[in-house]
Amino acid sequence: MVKSISCSDVGIDCDWYAAAKTEGELMVMVENHAKVHGYFEIPNELLLKIKSAIRDEVVE
Ligand SMILES: [Zn+2]
């Protein structure tokens, strides 16, 4: 099982996708990628959106 997120999940027109074993790891990737969209610090509102969009994915 991995945690995954994509930009389109939070309504951003971008094909970026990330998956990680833990939510903490995933959030580091999200924070790094957010810079691409000009978010050097992720606003709380967007953070909540991201957290609710994180999915559990079953990996074979
Ligand atoms: Zn993106």
N, CA, C, O and the ligand as a Tripos MOL2 file, in Angstrom:
@<TRIPOS>MOLECULE
protein
  241   239    61     0     0
PROTEIN
NO_CHARGES

@<TRIPOS>ATOM
      1 N           0.8470   -1.2040    0.0000 N.3       1 MET1
      2 CA          0.0000    0.0000    0.0000 C.3       1 MET1
      3 C           0.8770    1.2460    0.0000 C.2       1 MET1
      4 O           1.8070    1.3620    0.7980 O.2       1 MET1
      5 N           0.5790    2.1550   -0.8810 N.am      2 VAL2
      6 CA          1.3010    3.4320   -0.8830 C.3       2 VAL2
      7 C           0.2930    4.5720   -0.8210 C.2       2 VAL2
      8 O          -0.8870    4.4070   -1.1290 O.2       2 VAL2
      9 N           0.7930    5.7210   -0.4170 N.am      3 LYS3
     10 CA         -0.0120    6.9400   -0.4250 C.3       3 LYS3
     11 C           0.3090    7.6600   -1.7300 C.2       3 LYS3
     12 O           1.4770    7.7920   -2.0980 O.2       3 LYS3
     13 N          -0.7100    8.1180   -2.4200 N.am      4 SER4
     14 CA         -0.4280    8.8100   -3.6750 C.3       4 SER4
     15 C          -1.2610   10.0840   -3.7970 C.2       4 SER4
     16 O          -2.3110   10.2560   -3.1760 O.2       4 SER4
     17 N          -0.7260   10.9550   -4.6290 N.am      5 ILE5
     18 CA         -1.3870   12.2450   -4.8500 C.3       5 ILE5
     19 C          -1.0110   12.7380   -6.2450 C.2       5 ILE5
     20 O           0.0840   12.4500   -6.7280 O.2       5 ILE5
     21 N          -1.8840   13.4570   -6.8770 N.am      6 SER6
     22 CA         -1.5170   14.1160   -8.1240 C.3       6 SER6
     23 C          -2.0560   15.5390   -8.0910 C.2       6 SER6
     24 O          -3.0090   15.8470   -7.3750 O.2       6 SER6
     25 N          -1.4260   16.3900   -8.8760 N.am      7 CYS7
     26 CA         -1.8490   17.7900   -8.9050 C.3       7 CYS7
     27 C          -3.3070   17.9120   -9.3300 C.2       7 CYS7
     28 O          -4.0490   18.7320   -8.7890 O.2       7 CYS7
     29 N          -3.7130   17.1020  -10.2930 N.am      8 SER8
     30 CA         -5.0880   17.2340  -10.7840 C.3       8 SER8
     31 C          -6.1030   16.8980   -9.6800 C.2       8 SER8
     32 O          -7.2440   17.3570   -9.7260 O.2       8 SER8
     33 N          -5.6840   16.0930   -8.6880 N.am      9 ASP9
     34 CA         -6.5620   15.7750   -7.5510 C.3       9 ASP9
     35 C          -6.9660   17.0200   -6.7710 C.2       9 ASP9
     36 O          -8.0400   17.0680   -6.1710 O.2       9 ASP9
     37 N          -6.0980   18.0250   -6.7870 N.am     10 VAL10
     38 CA         -6.4260   19.2400   -6.0400 C.3      10 VAL10
     39 C          -6.7930   20.3890   -6.9720 C.2      10 VAL10
     40 O          -6.7850   21.5570   -6.5840 O.2      10 VAL10
     41 N          -7.1150   20.0250   -8.2110 N.am     11 GLY11
     42 CA         -7.6230   21.0150   -9.1500 C.3      11 GLY11
     43 C          -6.5640   21.8350   -9.8640 C.2      11 GLY11
     44 O          -6.8580   22.8860  -10.4340 O.2      11 GLY11
     45 N          -5.3090   21.3400   -9.8290 N.am     12 ILE12
     46 CA         -4.2500   22.0490  -10.5490 C.3      12 ILE12
     47 C          -4.0250   21.3450  -11.8890 C.2      12 ILE12
     48 O          -3.8920   20.1220  -11.9430 O.2      12 ILE12
     49 N          -3.9830   22.1250  -12.9590 N.am     13 ASP13
     50 CA         -3.8300   21.5690  -14.2970 C.3      13 ASP13
     51 C          -2.3650   21.1940  -14.5340 C.2      13 ASP13
     52 O          -1.5840   21.9810  -15.0680 O.2      13 ASP13
     53 N          -2.0150   19.9780  -14.1250 N.am     14 CYS14
     54 CA         -0.6240   19.5400  -14.1470 C.3      14 CYS14
     55 C          -0.6530   18.0240  -14.0700 C.2      14 CYS14
     56 O          -1.5090   17.4600  -13.3870 O.2      14 CYS14
     57 N           0.2670   17.3500  -14.7580 N.am     15 ASP15
     58 CA          0.1970   15.8880  -14.7470 C.3      15 ASP15
     59 C           1.1540   15.2540  -13.7350 C.2      15 ASP15
     60 O           1.4480   14.0610  -13.8180 O.2      15 ASP15
     61 N           1.6380   16.0520  -12.7820 N.am     16 TRP16
     62 CA          2.5280   15.5170  -11.7510 C.3      16 TRP16
     63 C           1.7940   14.5300  -10.8490 C.2      16 TRP16
     64 O           0.6300   14.7100  -10.4930 O.2      16 TRP16
     65 N           2.5270   13.4900  -10.5010 N.am     17 TYR17
     66 CA          1.9740   12.4430   -9.6540 C.3      17 TYR17
     67 C           3.0800   11.9430   -8.7420 C.2      17 TYR17
     68 O           4.2310   11.8450   -9.1640 O.2      17 TYR17
     69 N           2.7520   11.6300   -7.5110 N.am     18 ALA18
     70 CA          3.7570   11.0890   -6.6060 C.3      18 ALA18
     71 C           3.1470   10.0100   -5.7330 C.2      18 ALA18
     72 O           1.9570   10.0340   -5.4200 O.2      18 ALA18
     73 N           3.9900    9.0620   -5.3470 N.am     19 ALA19
     74 CA          3.5660    8.0150   -4.4320 C.3      19 ALA19
     75 C           4.6930    7.7600   -3.4440 C.2      19 ALA19
     76 O           5.8710    7.8220   -3.7980 O.2      19 ALA19
     77 N           4.3220    7.4740   -2.2100 N.am     20 ALA20
     78 CA          5.3150    7.1950   -1.1760 C.3      20 ALA20
     79 C           4.7130    6.2460   -0.1530 C.2      20 ALA20
     80 O           3.4990    6.0510   -0.0920 O.2      20 ALA20
     81 N           5.5980    5.6610    0.6510 N.am     21 LYS21
     82 CA          5.1330    4.6740    1.6360 C.3      21 LYS21
     83 C           4.3710    5.3280    2.7830 C.2      21 LYS21
     84 O           3.4470    4.7390    3.3430 O.2      21 LYS21
     85 N           4.7660    6.5450    3.1240 N.am     22 THR22
     86 CA          4.0920    7.2190    4.2400 C.3      22 THR22
     87 C           3.6140    8.5980    3.8000 C.2      22 THR22
     88 O           4.0950    9.1660    2.8200 O.2      22 THR22
     89 N           2.6510    9.1140    4.5570 N.am     23 GLU23
     90 CA          2.1290   10.4420    4.2440 C.3      23 GLU23
     91 C           3.2160   11.4940    4.4340 C.2      23 GLU23
     92 O           3.2750   12.4780    3.6960 O.2      23 GLU23
     93 N           4.0870   11.2760    5.4410 N.am     24 GLY24
     94 CA          5.1770   12.2160    5.6900 C.3      24 GLY24
     95 C           6.1060   12.3370    4.5010 C.2      24 GLY24
     96 O           6.4820   13.4400    4.1030 O.2      24 GLY24
     97 N           6.4810   11.1860    3.9290 N.am     25 GLU25
     98 CA          7.3570   11.1760    2.7480 C.3      25 GLU25
     99 C           6.6730   11.8530    1.5780 C.2      25 GLU25
    100 O           7.2800   12.6230    0.8320 O.2      25 GLU25
    101 N           5.3950   11.5470    1.4370 N.am     26 LEU26
    102 CA          4.6370   12.1090    0.3210 C.3      26 LEU26
    103 C           4.5610   13.6310    0.4510 C.2      26 LEU26
    104 O           4.6790   14.3480   -0.5430 O.2      26 LEU26
    105 N           4.3640   14.1190    1.6730 N.am     27 MET27
    106 CA          4.2530   15.5570    1.8730 C.3      27 MET27
    107 C           5.5550   16.2870    1.5370 C.2      27 MET27
    108 O           5.5300   17.4290    1.0780 O.2      27 MET27
    109 N           6.7070   15.6140    1.7700 N.am     28 VAL28
    110 CA          7.9870   16.2160    1.3880 C.3      28 VAL28
    111 C           8.0340   16.4010   -0.1300 C.2      28 VAL28
    112 O           8.4740   17.4360   -0.6310 O.2      28 VAL28
    113 N           7.5680   15.3700   -0.8530 N.am     29 MET29
    114 CA          7.5410   15.4450   -2.3140 C.3      29 MET29
    115 C           6.5760   16.5300   -2.7800 C.2      29 MET29
    116 O           6.8490   17.2670   -3.7280 O.2      29 MET29
    117 N           5.4380   16.6100   -2.0860 N.am     30 VAL30
    118 CA          4.4450   17.6290   -2.4200 C.3      30 VAL30
    119 C           5.0370   19.0270   -2.2160 C.2      30 VAL30
    120 O           4.8920   19.9100   -3.0610 O.2      30 VAL30
    121 N           5.7130   19.2040   -1.0620 N.am     31 GLU31
    122 CA          6.3100   20.5150   -0.7640 C.3      31 GLU31
    123 C           7.3380   20.9080   -1.8130 C.2      31 GLU31
    124 O           7.4050   22.0660   -2.2240 O.2      31 GLU31
    125 N           8.1410   19.9370   -2.2460 N.am     32 ASN32
    126 CA          9.1300   20.2210   -3.2900 C.3      32 ASN32
    127 C           8.4580   20.5870   -4.5990 C.2      32 ASN32
    128 O           8.8690   21.5310   -5.2730 O.2      32 ASN32
    129 N           7.4260   19.8420   -4.9590 N.am     33 HIS33
    130 CA          6.7560   20.1030   -6.2300 C.3      33 HIS33
    131 C           5.9560   21.3970   -6.1960 C.2      33 HIS33
    132 O           5.8070   22.0650   -7.2190 O.2      33 HIS33
    133 N           5.4440   21.7490   -5.0270 N.am     34 ALA34
    134 CA          4.6210   22.9570   -4.9060 C.3      34 ALA34
    135 C           5.3810   24.2020   -5.3750 C.2      34 ALA34
    136 O           4.7810   25.1700   -5.8400 O.2      34 ALA34
    137 N           6.7120   24.1590   -5.2430 N.am     35 LYS35
    138 CA          7.5490   25.2970   -5.6670 C.3      35 LYS35
    139 C           7.3870   25.5830   -7.1560 C.2      35 LYS35
    140 O           7.4640   26.7290   -7.5990 O.2      35 LYS35
    141 N           7.1590   24.4970   -7.9290 N.am     36 VAL36
    142 CA          6.9350   24.6310   -9.3680 C.3      36 VAL36
    143 C           5.7310   25.5320   -9.6360 C.2      36 VAL36
    144 O           5.6780   26.2560  -10.6300 O.2      36 VAL36
    145 N           4.7690   25.4650   -8.7220 N.am     37 HIS37
    146 CA          3.5500   26.2570   -8.8810 C.3      37 HIS37
    147 C           3.6200   27.5780   -8.1050 C.2      37 HIS37
    148 O           2.6150   28.2750   -7.9640 O.2      37 HIS37
    149 N           4.8090   27.9120   -7.6070 N.am     38 GLY38
    150 CA          4.9840   29.1830   -6.9290 C.3      38 GLY38
    151 C           4.6220   29.1640   -5.4540 C.2      38 GLY38
    152 O           4.5860   30.2110   -4.8080 O.2      38 GLY38
    153 N           4.3510   27.9670   -4.9120 N.am     39 TYR39
    154 CA          4.0290   27.8670   -3.4840 C.3      39 TYR39
    155 C           5.2880   27.5090   -2.7050 C.2      39 TYR39
    156 O           5.5940   26.3310   -2.5200 O.2      39 TYR39
    157 N           6.0130   28.5160   -2.2520 N.am     40 PHE40
    158 CA          7.2080   28.2190   -1.4620 C.3      40 PHE40
    159 C           6.8110   27.8160   -0.0490 C.2      40 PHE40
    160 O           7.5480   27.1240    0.6530 O.2      40 PHE40
    161 N           5.6420   28.2620    0.3420 N.am     41 GLU41
    162 CA          5.0070   27.6910    1.5200 C.3      41 GLU41
    163 C           3.5720   27.3840    1.1240 C.2      41 GLU41
    164 O           2.8770   28.2330    0.5660 O.2      41 GLU41
    165 N           3.1370   26.1750    1.4140 N.am     42 ILE42
    166 CA          1.7990   25.7730    1.0010 C.3      42 ILE42
    167 C           0.7620   26.4110    1.9260 C.2      42 ILE42
    168 O           0.8090   26.2140    3.1400 O.2      42 ILE42
    169 N          -0.1700   27.1720    1.3580 N.am     43 PRO43
    170 CA         -1.2130   27.7750    2.1950 C.3      43 PRO43
    171 C          -2.0550   26.6880    2.8710 C.2      43 PRO43
    172 O          -2.2680   25.6110    2.3140 O.2      43 PRO43
    173 N          -2.5230   26.9920    4.0740 N.am     44 ASN44
    174 CA         -3.2930   26.0240    4.8640 C.3      44 ASN44
    175 C          -4.4750   25.4440    4.1000 C.2      44 ASN44
    176 O          -4.7580   24.2490    4.1780 O.2      44 ASN44
    177 N          -5.1480   26.3010    3.3710 N.am     45 GLU45
    178 CA         -6.3230   25.8780    2.6210 C.3      45 GLU45
    179 C          -5.9550   24.7870    1.6040 C.2      45 GLU45
    180 O          -6.6630   23.7920    1.4490 O.2      45 GLU45
    181 N          -4.8290   25.0060    0.9190 N.am     46 LEU46
    182 CA         -4.3710   24.0350   -0.0760 C.3      46 LEU46
    183 C          -3.8830   22.7630    0.6080 C.2      46 LEU46
    184 O          -4.0760   21.6580    0.1010 O.2      46 LEU46
    185 N          -3.2540   22.9320    1.7540 N.am     47 LEU47
    186 CA         -2.7510   21.7980    2.5230 C.3      47 LEU47
    187 C          -3.8970   20.8480    2.8990 C.2      47 LEU47
    188 O          -3.7680   19.6280    2.8000 O.2      47 LEU47
    189 N          -5.0050   21.4290    3.3270 N.am     48 LEU48
    190 CA         -6.1690   20.6240    3.6890 C.3      48 LEU48
    191 C          -6.7170   19.8800    2.4770 C.2      48 LEU48
    192 O          -7.1220   18.7210    2.5690 O.2      48 LEU48
    193 N          -6.7200   20.5730    1.3370 N.am     49 LYS49
    194 CA         -7.1790   19.9820    0.0860 C.3      49 LYS49
    195 C          -6.3000   18.7810   -0.2800 C.2      49 LYS49
    196 O          -6.7920   17.7200   -0.6630 O.2      49 LYS49
    197 N          -4.9950   18.9830   -0.1500 N.am     50 ILE50
    198 CA         -4.0350   17.9240   -0.4710 C.3      50 ILE50
    199 C          -4.2600   16.7210    0.4380 C.2      50 ILE50
    200 O          -4.3460   15.5820   -0.0230 O.2      50 ILE50
    201 N          -4.3540   16.9980    1.7480 N.am     51 LYS51
    202 CA         -4.5000   15.8890    2.7050 C.3      51 LYS51
    203 C          -5.7540   15.0790    2.4400 C.2      51 LYS51
    204 O          -5.7460   13.8560    2.5860 O.2      51 LYS51
    205 N          -6.8290   15.7430    2.0540 N.am     52 SER52
    206 CA         -8.0540   14.9860    1.8140 C.3      52 SER52
    207 C          -8.0120   14.2810    0.4610 C.2      52 SER52
    208 O          -8.8100   13.3790    0.2070 O.2      52 SER52
    209 N          -7.0780   14.6900   -0.4140 N.am     53 ALA53
    210 CA         -6.9870   14.0800   -1.7470 C.3      53 ALA53
    211 C          -6.0170   12.9050   -1.7770 C.2      53 ALA53
    212 O          -5.9730   12.1670   -2.7610 O.2      53 ALA53
    213 N          -5.2400   12.7220   -0.7160 N.am     54 ILE54
    214 CA         -4.2750   11.6210   -0.6700 C.3      54 ILE54
    215 C          -5.0230   10.2850   -0.6820 C.2      54 ILE54
    216 O          -5.9490   10.0560    0.0950 O.2      54 ILE54
    217 N          -4.5920    9.4310   -1.5780 N.am     55 ARG55
    218 CA         -5.2490    8.1300   -1.7240 C.3      55 ARG55
    219 C          -4.3350    7.0010   -1.2590 C.2      55 ARG55
    220 O          -3.1090    7.1020   -1.2960 O.2      55 ARG55
    221 N          -4.9750    5.9330   -0.8250 N.am     56 ASP56
    222 CA         -4.2370    4.7040   -0.5550 C.3      56 ASP56
    223 C          -4.2720    3.8790   -1.8370 C.2      56 ASP56
    224 O          -5.3380    3.6290   -2.4000 O.2      56 ASP56
    225 N          -3.1070    3.4670   -2.2840 N.am     57 GLU57
    226 CA         -3.0590    2.6940   -3.5160 C.3      57 GLU57
    227 C          -2.4380    1.3400   -3.2390 C.2      57 GLU57
    228 O          -1.4140    1.2340   -2.5640 O.2      57 GLU57
    229 N          -3.0560    0.3300   -3.7580 N.am     58 VAL58
    230 CA         -2.5240   -1.0120   -3.5620 C.3      58 VAL58
    231 C          -1.4790   -1.2840   -4.6420 C.2      58 VAL58
    232 O          -1.7360   -1.1370   -5.8370 O.2      58 VAL58
    233 N          -0.3100   -1.6800   -4.1870 N.am     59 VAL59
    234 CA          0.7710   -1.9750   -5.1340 C.3      59 VAL59
    235 C           0.9500   -3.4880   -5.2110 C.2      59 VAL59
    236 O           1.0350   -4.1720   -4.1910 O.2      59 VAL59
    237 N           1.0040   -3.9750   -6.3940 N.am     60 GLU60
    238 CA          1.1660   -5.4240   -6.5950 C.3      60 GLU60
    239 C           2.5740   -5.8590   -6.2220 C.2      60 GLU60
    240 O           2.9020   -7.0410   -6.3230 O.2      60 GLU60
    241 ZN          1.9790   20.2550  -10.4350 Zn       61 ZN61
@<TRIPOS>BOND
     1     1     2 1
     2     2     3 1
     3     3     4 2
     4     3     5 am
     5     5     6 1
     6     6     7 1
     7     7     8 2
     8     7     9 am
     9     9    10 1
    10    10    11 1
    11    11    12 2
    12    11    13 am
    13    13    14 1
    14    14    15 1
    15    15    16 2
    16    15    17 am
    17    17    18 1
    18    18    19 1
    19    19    20 2
    20    19    21 am
    21    21    22 1
    22    22    23 1
    23    23    24 2
    24    23    25 am
    25    25    26 1
    26    26    27 1
    27    27    28 2
    28    27    29 am
    29    29    30 1
    30    30    31 1
    31    31    32 2
    32    31    33 am
    33    33    34 1
    34    34    35 1
    35    35    36 2
    36    35    37 am
    37    37    38 1
    38    38    39 1
    39    39    40 2
    40    39    41 am
    41    41    42 1
    42    42    43 1
    43    43    44 2
    44    43    45 am
    45    45    46 1
    46    46    47 1
    47    47    48 2
    48    47    49 am
    49    49    50 1
    50    50    51 1
    51    51    52 2
    52    51    53 am
    53    53    54 1
    54    54    55 1
    55    55    56 2
    56    55    57 am
    57    57    58 1
    58    58    59 1
    59    59    60 2
    60    59    61 am
    61    61    62 1
    62    62    63 1
    63    63    64 2
    64    63    65 am
    65    65    66 1
    66    66    67 1
    67    67    68 2
    68    67    69 am
    69    69    70 1
    70    70    71 1
    71    71    72 2
    72    71    73 am
    73    73    74 1
    74    74    75 1
    75    75    76 2
    76    75    77 am
    77    77    78 1
    78    78    79 1
    79    79    80 2
    80    79    81 am
    81    81    82 1
    82    82    83 1
    83    83    84 2
    84    83    85 am
    85    85    86 1
    86    86    87 1
    87    87    88 2
    88    87    89 am
    89    89    90 1
    90    90    91 1
    91    91    92 2
    92    91    93 am
    93    93    94 1
    94    94    95 1
    95    95    96 2
    96    95    97 am
    97    97    98 1
    98    98    99 1
    99    99   100 2
   100    99   101 am
   101   101   102 1
   102   102   103 1
   103   103   104 2
   104   103   105 am
   105   105   106 1
   106   106   107 1
   107   107   108 2
   108   107   109 am
   109   109   110 1
   110   110   111 1
   111   111   112 2
   112   111   113 am
   113   113   114 1
   114   114   115 1
   115   115   116 2
   116   115   117 am
   117   117   118 1
   118   118   119 1
   119   119   120 2
   120   119   121 am
   121   121   122 1
   122   122   123 1
   123   123   124 2
   124   123   125 am
   125   125   126 1
   126   126   127 1
   127   127   128 2
   128   127   129 am
   129   129   130 1
   130   130   131 1
   131   131   132 2
   132   131   133 am
   133   133   134 1
   134   134   135 1
   135   135   136 2
   136   135   137 am
   137   137   138 1
   138   138   139 1
   139   139   140 2
   140   139   141 am
   141   141   142 1
   142   142   143 1
   143   143   144 2
   144   143   145 am
   145   145   146 1
   146   146   147 1
   147   147   148 2
   148   147   149 am
   149   149   150 1
   150   150   151 1
   151   151   152 2
   152   151   153 am
   153   153   154 1
   154   154   155 1
   155   155   156 2
   156   155   157 am
   157   157   158 1
   158   158   159 1
   159   159   160 2
   160   159   161 am
   161   161   162 1
   162   162   163 1
   163   163   164 2
   164   163   165 am
   165   165   166 1
   166   166   167 1
   167   167   168 2
   168   167   169 am
   169   169   170 1
   170   170   171 1
   171   171   172 2
   172   171   173 am
   173   173   174 1
   174   174   175 1
   175   175   176 2
   176   175   177 am
   177   177   178 1
   178   178   179 1
   179   179   180 2
   180   179   181 am
   181   181   182 1
   182   182   183 1
   183   183   184 2
   184   183   185 am
   185   185   186 1
   186   186   187 1
   187   187   188 2
   188   187   189 am
   189   189   190 1
   190   190   191 1
   191   191   192 2
   192   191   193 am
   193   193   194 1
   194   194   195 1
   195   195   196 2
   196   195   197 am
   197   197   198 1
   198   198   199 1
   199   199   200 2
   200   199   201 am
   201   201   202 1
   202   202   203 1
   203   203   204 2
   204   203   205 am
   205   205   206 1
   206   206   207 1
   207   207   208 2
   208   207   209 am
   209   209   210 1
   210   210   211 1
   211   211   212 2
   212   211   213 am
   213   213   214 1
   214   214   215 1
   215   215   216 2
   216   215   217 am
   217   217   218 1
   218   218   219 1
   219   219   220 2
   220   219   221 am
   221   221   222 1
   222   222   223 1
   223   223   224 2
   224   223   225 am
   225   225   226 1
   226   226   227 1
   227   227   228 2
   228   227   229 am
   229   229   230 1
   230   230   231 1
   231   231   232 2
   232   231   233 am
   233   233   234 1
   234   234   235 1
   235   235   236 2
   236   235   237 am
   237   237   238 1
   238   238   239 1
   239   239   240 2
@<TRIPOS>SUBSTRUCTURE
     1 MET1         2 RESIDUE 1 A MET
     2 VAL2         6 RESIDUE 1 A VAL
     3 LYS3        10 RESIDUE 1 A LYS
     4 SER4        14 RESIDUE 1 A SER
     5 ILE5        18 RESIDUE 1 A ILE
     6 SER6        22 RESIDUE 1 A SER
     7 CYS7        26 RESIDUE 1 A CYS
     8 SER8        30 RESIDUE 1 A SER
     9 ASP9        34 RESIDUE 1 A ASP
    10 VAL10       38 RESIDUE 1 A VAL
    11 GLY11       42 RESIDUE 1 A GLY
    12 ILE12       46 RESIDUE 1 A ILE
    13 ASP13       50 RESIDUE 1 A ASP
    14 CYS14       54 RESIDUE 1 A CYS
    15 ASP15       58 RESIDUE 1 A ASP
    16 TRP16       62 RESIDUE 1 A TRP
    17 TYR17       66 RESIDUE 1 A TYR
    18 ALA18       70 RESIDUE 1 A ALA
    19 ALA19       74 RESIDUE 1 A ALA
    20 ALA20       78 RESIDUE 1 A ALA
    21 LYS21       82 RESIDUE 1 A LYS
    22 THR22       86 RESIDUE 1 A THR
    23 GLU23       90 RESIDUE 1 A GLU
    24 GLY24       94 RESIDUE 1 A GLY
    25 GLU25       98 RESIDUE 1 A GLU
    26 LEU26      102 RESIDUE 1 A LEU
    27 MET27      106 RESIDUE 1 A MET
    28 VAL28      110 RESIDUE 1 A VAL
    29 MET29      114 RESIDUE 1 A MET
    30 VAL30      118 RESIDUE 1 A VAL
    31 GLU31      122 RESIDUE 1 A GLU
    32 ASN32      126 RESIDUE 1 A ASN
    33 HIS33      130 RESIDUE 1 A HIS
    34 ALA34      134 RESIDUE 1 A ALA
    35 LYS35      138 RESIDUE 1 A LYS
    36 VAL36      142 RESIDUE 1 A VAL
    37 HIS37      146 RESIDUE 1 A HIS
    38 GLY38      150 RESIDUE 1 A GLY
    39 TYR39      154 RESIDUE 1 A TYR
    40 PHE40      158 RESIDUE 1 A PHE
    41 GLU41      162 RESIDUE 1 A GLU
    42 ILE42      166 RESIDUE 1 A ILE
    43 PRO43      170 RESIDUE 1 A PRO
    44 ASN44      174 RESIDUE 1 A ASN
    45 GLU45      178 RESIDUE 1 A GLU
    46 LEU46      182 RESIDUE 1 A LEU
    47 LEU47      186 RESIDUE 1 A LEU
    48 LEU48      190 RESIDUE 1 A LEU
    49 LYS49      194 RESIDUE 1 A LYS
    50 ILE50      198 RESIDUE 1 A ILE
    51 LYS51      202 RESIDUE 1 A LYS
    52 SER52      206 RESIDUE 1 A SER
    53 ALA53      210 RESIDUE 1 A ALA
    54 ILE54      214 RESIDUE 1 A ILE
    55 ARG55      218 RESIDUE 1 A ARG
    56 ASP56      222 RESIDUE 1 A ASP
    57 GLU57      226 RESIDUE 1 A GLU
    58 VAL58      230 RESIDUE 1 A VAL
    59 VAL59      234 RESIDUE 1 A VAL
    60 GLU60      238 RESIDUE 1 A GLU
    61 ZN61       241 GROUP 0 **** ****
